[in-house]
Amino acid sequence: MNPRQLLIVEDEHALGKAIEFAVRRTGHLPSLAASGAAAMAHARKAPPDAAIIDIGLPDMSGLDLIQKLRSSNPSLAVLVVTAHGTLEHAIAARKNGATDYLVKPLDLKQLESTVNALLAGKGGTDVPSRASEKSAARPLEASGEMIGSALCLRRVFEGISRACIAREPVLITGPSGSGKALAAQVIHANSLAKNMPLSVLECSSIESETVLDAQKEGAVLLKEVTELTPRLQRHLAEALGKESGPRWLATSSLSPSDAMRQGSLRPELYYALSALHLELPSLQQRTSDIPALTAHFLPDGEVAPAAMSLLQAYDWPGNIRELKHVLGLASALAGKGKPVLPCHLPPHLAESAGRKLGPLAPAEMQAVLGRWLDGCLEAIPEDERNYDQLLDQLEGMVLQHLLGRFEDRPTYLANALRMNRTTLRQKLRRLGLVESDEA
């Protein structure tokens, strides 16, 4: 393997060095720049074969830097790195020519494999430079806005960004009410053919090939594609193989494996759709997004903390669609300008949530903990960061909460959780949670 030149643009010194180390492990030659201007100067002296660029640079946006670098090197492969895994960032990165996209905190093993793919010309869908279009971060249309930042949505956002710059068919799966049709609208609204019409067909009502053949241009959304008859599915699979015709977007509430096992999805149709497959999570997997979704559905309303706790504890079998209707009813019962209280929520919701007030799902816990750690790292100067201090802060919050549950009695806490009393006393004193005589 011939070593390739790779430019790293990252203003956080420790992370830049870690990326540099990972690139050297792949056998390539990294160069580190801490700003957009420094990266431009380096690229003029020694044009790189590829670049890893952080979006949040001190002197310019990493998206603008991609355009500047590609103006003199149109074939430059670019990996975008960002601390904020939002849909807008994912789409903007792809539209500005990013070959691939990763979200912090980085997994260095994943970074190494991505770098190898990047330099081998396999790093996702390569987008030619479109500096004349100035296609950075177009705002999402009102009818196509996805709310949320949960960890489990990052893969969805990445898939949507790929779909926005491609023309291949897309399969969107997920439980009922999770936002499949909305994801399709977002893809179409941010695609290169967004000015073309988007037609919506309910597959349960299609009885003839004529309906499918009548779709000649724009994009077509097939809702619940598994409800097509086997004959129509075969016909659709053939249509997807043609170079001309509309762009097909399909949704299904069944997973492909379940649908094929049940016989409701023909394999040839699945394989024609599988190149771009997005799997949307249930609302139960992203309860940290419920406050943001609530603010979106009730822009002028207010939800009391106790009611919000119940909303986040409920299972939401109907997902976002159910949340929207519950909030609409609760807001009407509360009255204009009045906060939504637990008594305004449907009885079945409050009863079910009351029985299940418990720990967050692992993914949600990871997302919350990740946001807390990111905030700590941003607030603490680099030369003052200390891992043991972070652990002490986290353990202090855990023990402080547990003490409150056990009447501020360390002995009760130790007995209830089978902790060594002496060890607990030492921890409480060290963390300043009790005075020595109390412990």
Rosetta blueprint (number, residue, H / E / L):
1 M L
2 N L
3 P L
4 R L
5 Q E
6 L E
7 L E
8 I E
9 V E
10 E L
11 D L
12 E L
13 H H
14 A H
15 L H
16 G H
17 K H
18 A H
19 I H
20 E H
21 F H
22 A H
23 V H
24 R H
25 R H
26 T L
27 G L
28 H L
29 L E
30 P E
31 S E
32 L E
33 A E
34 A L
35 S L
36 G H
37 A H
38 A H
39 A H
40 M H
41 A H
42 H H
43 A H
44 R H
45 K H
46 A L
47 P L
48 P L
49 D L
50 A E
51 A E
52 I E
53 I E
54 D E
55 I L
56 G E
57 L L
58 P L
59 D L
60 M L
61 S E
62 G H
63 L H
64 D H
65 L H
66 I H
67 Q H
68 K H
69 L H
70 R H
71 S H
72 S H
73 N L
74 P L
75 S L
76 L L
77 A E
78 V E
79 L E
80 V E
81 V E
82 T E
83 A L
84 H L
85 G L
86 T L
87 L H
88 E H
89 H H
90 A H
91 I H
92 A H
93 A H
94 R H
95 K H
96 N L
97 G L
98 A L
99 T L
100 D E
101 Y E
102 L E
103 V E
104 K L
105 P L
106 L L
107 D L
108 L H
109 K H
110 Q H
111 L H
112 E H
113 S H
114 T H
115 V H
116 N H
117 A H
118 L H
119 L H
120 A L
121 G L
122 K L
123 G L
124 G L
125 T L
126 D L
127 V L
128 P L
129 S L
130 R L
131 A L
132 S L
133 E L
134 K L
135 S L
136 A L
137 A L
138 R L
139 P L
140 L L
141 E L
142 A L
143 S L
144 G L
145 E L
146 M L
147 I L
148 G L
149 S L
150 A L
151 L H
152 C H
153 L H
154 R H
155 R H
156 V H
157 F H
158 E H
159 G H
160 I H
161 S H
162 R H
163 A H
164 C H
165 I L
166 A L
167 R L
168 E L
169 P L
170 V E
171 L E
172 I E
173 T E
174 G L
175 P L
176 S L
177 G L
178 S L
179 G L
180 K H
181 A H
182 L H
183 A H
184 A H
185 Q H
186 V H
187 I H
188 H H
189 A H
190 N L
191 S L
192 L L
193 A L
194 K L
195 N L
196 M L
197 P L
198 L E
199 S E
200 V E
201 L E
202 E E
203 C H
204 S H
205 S H
206 I L
207 E L
208 S L
209 E H
210 T H
211 V H
212 L H
213 D H
214 A L
215 Q L
216 K L
217 E L
218 G L
219 A E
220 V E
221 L E
222 L E
223 K E
224 E L
225 V H
226 T H
227 E H
228 L L
229 T L
230 P H
231 R H
232 L H
233 Q H
234 R H
235 H H
236 L H
237 A H
238 E H
239 A H
240 L H
241 G L
242 K L
243 E L
244 S L
245 G L
246 P L
247 R E
248 W E
249 L E
250 A E
251 T E
252 S E
253 S L
254 L L
255 S L
256 P H
257 S H
258 D H
259 A H
260 M H
261 R H
262 Q H
263 G L
264 S L
265 L L
266 R L
267 P H
268 E H
269 L H
270 Y H
271 Y H
272 A H
273 L H
274 S L
275 A L
276 L L
277 H E
278 L E
279 E E
280 L L
281 P L
282 S L
283 L H
284 Q H
285 Q H
286 R H
287 T H
288 S H
289 D H
290 I H
291 P H
292 A H
293 L H
294 T H
295 A H
296 H H
297 F H
298 L L
299 P L
300 D L
301 G L
302 E L
303 V E
304 A L
305 P H
306 A H
307 A H
308 M H
309 S H
310 L H
311 L H
312 Q H
313 A H
314 Y L
315 D L
316 W L
317 P L
318 G L
319 N H
320 I H
321 R H
322 E H
323 L H
324 K H
325 H H
326 V H
327 L H
328 G H
329 L H
330 A H
331 S H
332 A H
333 L H
334 A H
335 G L
336 K L
337 G L
338 K L
339 P L
340 V E
341 L L
342 P H
343 C H
344 H H
345 L L
346 P L
347 P H
348 H H
349 L H
350 A H
351 E H
352 S H
353 A H
354 G H
355 R H
356 K H
357 L L
358 G L
359 P L
360 L L
361 A L
362 P H
363 A H
364 E H
365 M H
366 Q H
367 A H
368 V H
369 L H
370 G H
371 R H
372 W H
373 L H
374 D H
375 G H
376 C H
377 L H
378 E H
379 A H
380 I L
381 P L
382 E H
383 D H
384 E H
385 R L
386 N L
387 Y H
388 D H
389 Q H
390 L H
391 L H
392 D H
393 Q H
394 L H
395 E H
396 G H
397 M H
398 V H
399 L H
400 Q H
401 H H
402 L H
403 L H
404 G H
405 R H
406 F L
407 E L
408 D L
409 R L
410 P H
411 T H
412 Y H
413 L H
414 A H
415 N H
416 A H
417 L H
418 R L
419 M L
420 N L
421 R H
422 T H
423 T H
424 L H
425 R H
426 Q H
427 K H
428 L H
429 R H
430 R H
431 L L
432 G L
433 L L
434 V L
435 E L
436 S L
437 D L
438 E L
439 A L
